[in-house]
Every structure is written in structure tokens, then in C-alpha cells.
Amino acid sequence: MQNPRLATRYAKSILDLAVEKNSLEAVLKDMQVLHAVCAESRDFEMMLRSPIITGDKKLSVINEILKRYNVNAITNAFVSLLVTKGREQTLPEITSAFIEQYNVLKNIRTVKLTTAAPMNDAMKQSMQAKIAGYMPNDTVDLKTMVDDSLIGGFVLEVEDKLFDASVKKSINDVKLQIIDTSYVSKM
């Protein structure tokens, strides 16, 4: 049961509070930890969404996890509030929304680069420098992935824009040109 509007509101609230209390970086670290825990543990996420498990038990499990990471008091209070209000099932969406809003606040643009083979550090730094040249007012957060089905080249995603310079796309374009018989009707 996703509720992006609710998640955005809660994320904005904790972001504003963290800015006000000069704890933005600490709360960001906490949100990244919670986001990773939610993403890595399906059992944890199912526990958050379970109507059978009481709020007290959920809060004790969450607190045990938070103790391991020595989280900020703001994050602790926020998580307690979520559980008290019965909104703990939206924690994964809230952490994602918080990270997105933090990136907007700090002018950080996430760029996803998918290549056919793993890149070494020199290649990553070179690509990051070239991409940063096109976005001089922003900080570039480069996420790399490997997809061997690309055959060669790369696919670059910046927000809602996609630049596909892969061999796979070139082959598909040629295939479409060969299959396209629209020229027959023009004769």
C-alpha cells in the first residue's frame, strides 16, 4: 500500500526539522541506513506492513536495528512517531523521499551509467568529470551498473532523460530498418 504523497510529507517534515536542528547530514546517514535495511531485508519490510504484529513489537525490532547504527535522536523520535501513528509501513517510501529531497536541496543529481563491462576507477572518474561538465551547478552522484546484454557502449540516465549509445540499440535500429517495409507502399 504505497502512498507517495504521505511519504513526501513525512520526508519533508523530518528534512525541515533536521535543517532546523543542524543535523541534516546525520539524519541523512540514518535514512540511508534505514533505506538499505528495507531494501535488503524483505522480512523487515513485511514485518513493517504486517497488521498482525503490534506496534510495540515493531518499535522494539526497529529500535534494536537502530541501536546498531547509533542513530540521531531526531531519527529515533521520528521512527517512534511513525509507529505511534500507525504509519510504519510507509518507512521505505519515506526514506526514499527523504533522500530525493536531500538531493534536491543540495543540488545532487543522480546519474546512472550502465556499461557492457565493468569500468575501472580511471574510466569512472573520466566519465564523472565529463558528465559534471554538462551540469556545472550540480554535484554528480554516479551510479554504475553492468549489463552484458548491451554488447558494447553505454546507457546514461539522468532523471527522466536517457542517452543510449549501446551496440544493442544500434543493432536493434538496423533490424528495424531492415524490417520496415514502408518504402514499398511509396512505390
C-alpha positions in Angstrom: 0.0 0.0 0.0 2.2 2.8 -1.3 1.3 6.4 -0.5 3.8 8.7 -2.2 2.0 11.9 -1.1 2.1 10.8 2.6 5.8 9.7 2.3 6.7 13.0 0.7 5.1 15.0 3.5 6.8 13.0 6.3 10.1 13.2 4.5 9.7 17.0 4.1 8.9 17.3 7.8 12.0 15.4 9.0 14.1 17.2 6.5 13.0 20.6 7.7 13.5 19.5 11.4 17.0 18.2 10.6 17.9 21.5 8.9 16.5 23.5 11.8 18.5 21.4 14.3 21.7 21.4 12.2 21.6 17.6 12.0 20.9 17.2 8.3 24.0 15.1 7.5 23.4 12.8 10.5 19.7 12.3 9.7 20.7 11.6 6.0 23.1 8.9 7.2 20.3 7.4 9.3 17.8 7.5 6.4 20.3 5.8 4.1 20.8 3.0 6.7 17.0 2.6 7.1 16.6 2.6 3.3 19.3 -0.1 2.9 17.8 -2.2 5.7 14.4 -2.0 4.0 15.8 -2.8 0.6 18.0 -5.7 1.8 15.6 -7.4 4.1 12.2 -8.5 2.7 11.4 -9.9 6.1 11.9 -6.5 7.7 9.6 -4.8 5.2 7.0 -7.5 5.6 7.1 -7.0 9.4 6.5 -3.3 8.9 3.5 -4.0 6.7 2.0 -6.8 8.9 -1.3 -5.9 10.6 -0.8 -8.9 12.9 2.4 -7.6 14.6 1.7 -5.0 17.2 3.2 -1.5 17.1 5.2 -2.2 20.3 6.8 -5.2 18.8 7.6 -3.4 15.6 9.1 -0.5 17.5 11.3 -2.8 19.6 12.6 -4.5 16.5 13.3 -1.2 14.8 15.0 0.1 17.9 17.3 -2.9 18.1 18.3 -2.2 14.5 18.8 1.5 15.2 21.0 0.8 18.2 23.5 -1.0 16.0 24.0 2.1 13.9 23.9 4.7 16.7 21.3 6.9 15.0 20.5 10.5 15.8 17.8 11.4 18.4 15.7 13.1 15.7 15.6 9.8 13.7 14.7 7.8 16.8 11.9 10.2 17.7 10.7 10.2 14.1 10.5 6.4 13.9 8.7 6.3 17.2 6.2 8.8 15.9 5.6 6.8 12.8 4.9 3.6 14.8 2.7 5.5 17.2 0.7 6.9 14.3 0.5 3.5 12.6 2.4 4.7 9.6 5.5 2.4 9.9 4.5 0.6 6.7 5.5 3.7 4.8 9.0 3.8 6.2 10.6 2.5 2.9 8.9 5.2 0.9 9.7 7.9 3.4 13.4 7.1 3.4 13.4 7.2 -0.5 11.5 10.5 -0.5 13.9 11.9 2.2 17.0 11.0 0.1 15.4 12.5 -3.0 14.5 15.8 -1.2 18.0 16.0 0.3 19.5 15.6 -3.2 17.3 18.4 -4.5 18.2 20.6 -1.5 22.0 20.0 -2.1 21.8 20.1 -5.9 22.9 16.5 -6.2 21.9 14.8 -9.4 22.0 11.0 -9.6 23.3 9.7 -12.9 23.0 6.0 -13.7 25.6 4.7 -16.1 25.2 1.2 -17.5 28.0 -0.4 -19.4 28.6 -3.8 -21.1 31.7 -4.5 -19.0 32.9 -3.2 -15.6 34.7 0.1 -15.7 38.0 0.7 -13.8 38.3 3.7 -11.5 40.1 5.9 -14.1 37.2 5.4 -16.6 34.6 6.2 -13.9 36.4 9.4 -12.9 36.7 10.4 -16.5 33.0 9.8 -17.2 32.0 11.6 -14.0 34.2 14.6 -15.0 32.6 14.7 -18.5 29.1 14.5 -17.1 29.9 17.1 -14.4 31.0 19.4 -17.2 27.4 19.4 -18.6 26.0 20.1 -15.1 28.3 22.8 -13.7 25.9 23.9 -10.9 25.2 20.4 -9.6 27.1 17.6 -7.9 27.0 14.4 -9.8 26.4 11.1 -8.0 27.4 8.5 -10.5 25.9 5.0 -10.1 27.4 2.4 -12.3 25.8 -0.9 -13.4 26.9 -3.7 -15.7 24.6 -5.2 -18.3 26.4 -7.6 -20.7 23.4 -7.7 -23.0 24.4 -4.2 -24.2 27.3 -5.9 -26.1 29.3 -2.6 -26.0 28.9 1.1 -25.4 26.8 2.5 -22.6 23.4 3.8 -21.5 23.3 7.0 -19.5 20.2 8.0 -17.4 19.9 11.5 -15.9 16.5 11.8 -14.1 14.0 11.3 -16.9 16.4 11.6 -19.8 18.1 8.5 -21.5 21.1 8.5 -23.8 21.6 5.1 -25.3 24.9 4.6 -27.1 25.0 0.9 -26.8 25.7 -1.6 -29.6 22.5 -3.4 -28.7 20.5 -0.3 -29.6 22.4 0.2 -32.8 21.7 -3.4 -33.8 18.0 -3.0 -33.0 17.9 0.2 -35.1 19.4 -1.6 -38.1 17.0 -4.5 -37.5 14.0 -2.1 -37.6 15.3 -0.5 -40.8 15.6 -3.9 -42.5 12.1 -5.0 -41.3 10.5 -1.6 -42.2 8.7 -2.0 -45.5 7.1 1.4 -45.6 9.1 2.2 -48.7 7.1 -0.5 -50.6 3.9 1.5 -50.2 5.6 4.6 -51.6 6.3 2.9 -55.0 
